[in-house]
Amino acid sequence: MPGIVLTTDLSEESKRAFGPVRDLAKKLGLEVTLLSVIEDLPFEPTAGGLMAVYPDRAQMKRDWEHGLARFADEFGRDVCKRALVLEAADVPRAVVTFANEQKCDFLAMATHGRSGLRRLLLGSVAEQVLRHAHVPVLLYPPAAG
């Protein structure tokens, strides 16, 4: 189903794109799919001799689905027709693959605006999506200042 795929990491910062994407979708007569990807990290429960509780992936996904449903309600279900949570080891690749499979018209996301060491350590999902996407990507950066 063509339309706009809007990504969110369930942070307040990600909501920055909601207003502009909603306006664009209404102007162009497109539906919005709200997409969130849980990063599936390799986990070593006894790394370095320390015990750790392995996260319950099923519960984590349910929690994310519940949070995403709240975000979709806040966005507006009149335009946001689907809200999906995916699990993937490579978040940017999962976003790009989903957009390609859905044959969406646009991909949209808010950026965190990290720089320096934080960007080096945490990476930039937006940058990787922008490099590999085959559809127009709309990025909504933090306000200047």
C-alpha positions in Angstrom: 0.0 0.0 0.0 1.7 3.2 -1.1 1.8 6.1 1.4 4.2 7.5 3.9 6.2 5.2 6.3 7.0 7.3 9.4 9.5 5.8 11.8 9.6 6.3 15.5 11.8 5.0 18.3 8.9 5.9 20.8 10.9 8.9 22.0 9.3 12.3 22.4 11.9 13.6 19.9 10.4 11.3 17.2 7.1 13.1 17.6 8.6 16.2 16.0 7.8 14.7 12.6 4.1 14.0 13.4 2.6 17.4 12.5 4.5 17.9 9.2 3.9 14.3 8.1 0.2 14.5 9.0 -0.2 17.7 7.0 1.7 16.2 4.0 -0.3 13.0 4.0 -3.6 14.9 4.1 -2.5 17.3 1.3 -1.4 14.3 -0.9 -4.2 12.0 0.1 -1.8 9.4 1.4 -2.1 7.0 4.4 0.6 6.8 7.0 2.2 3.7 8.4 3.9 4.2 11.8 6.9 1.9 12.0 9.1 1.1 15.0 12.0 -1.3 15.0 13.3 -3.0 18.1 17.0 -3.6 17.8 17.7 -7.2 18.3 21.1 -7.1 20.0 23.2 -10.1 20.7 23.0 -10.7 24.4 25.5 -12.6 26.5 23.8 -13.4 29.9 27.0 -14.2 31.6 29.4 -11.8 30.0 32.5 -11.2 32.1 31.3 -13.5 34.8 28.4 -11.2 35.7 24.8 -12.5 35.7 22.2 -10.6 33.8 18.5 -11.1 33.3 17.8 -11.9 29.7 15.0 -9.6 28.5 11.7 -11.3 27.7 11.5 -10.5 24.0 7.8 -11.3 23.7 7.0 -8.9 26.6 9.3 -6.3 25.1 7.5 -6.5 21.8 4.1 -6.3 23.5 5.3 -3.2 25.4 6.5 -1.6 22.2 3.3 -2.4 20.4 1.3 -0.8 23.2 3.5 2.3 23.1 3.2 2.5 19.3 -0.6 2.2 19.5 -0.6 5.2 21.8 1.6 7.1 19.3 -0.7 6.2 16.4 -3.7 7.4 18.4 -1.8 10.7 19.1 -0.9 11.0 15.4 -4.5 10.4 14.4 -6.0 7.2 13.2 -7.8 9.0 10.4 -4.5 9.2 8.6 -2.4 6.6 10.4 -4.0 3.4 9.3 -1.3 1.0 10.4 1.2 0.8 13.3 3.8 -2.0 13.1 6.7 -3.1 15.3 9.5 -5.1 13.7 12.5 -6.8 15.3 15.9 -6.6 13.5 19.6 -6.6 14.2 20.1 -3.8 11.7 17.5 -1.1 12.2 18.3 1.1 9.2 18.3 -1.9 6.9 14.9 -3.1 8.3 13.4 0.4 7.7 14.7 0.5 4.1 13.6 -3.1 3.4 10.1 -2.4 4.8 9.7 0.7 2.7 10.8 -1.1 -0.4 8.5 -4.1 0.2 5.6 -1.7 0.9 6.4 0.4 -2.2 5.8 3.5 -0.1 5.9 7.0 -1.6 8.0 8.5 1.1 10.0 7.6 4.2 9.9 10.1 7.1 11.7 10.3 10.4 12.8 12.8 13.0 16.5 12.9 13.7 18.2 13.1 17.1 20.8 15.5 15.9 23.7 13.8 17.6 27.2 14.9 16.8 30.7 14.2 17.9 31.4 11.3 20.2 27.7 10.5 20.8 27.2 10.1 17.0 30.3 8.0 16.7 29.2 5.7 19.5 25.5 5.6 18.8 25.5 6.0 15.0 22.9 7.6 12.9 19.9 5.6 11.8 18.8 8.5 9.6 22.1 8.7 7.8 22.1 5.0 7.0 18.4 5.1 5.9 19.2 8.1 3.7 22.1 6.3 2.0 20.3 3.1 1.2 16.6 4.1 0.6 15.2 3.9 -2.8 12.3 6.4 -2.1 12.4 10.1 -1.0 13.4 10.4 2.6 12.0 13.3 4.7 14.1 14.2 7.7 13.0 16.4 10.5 16.0 17.7 12.5 15.9 19.2 16.0 15.2 22.9 16.2 18.3 25.2 15.8 19.7 26.5 19.0 
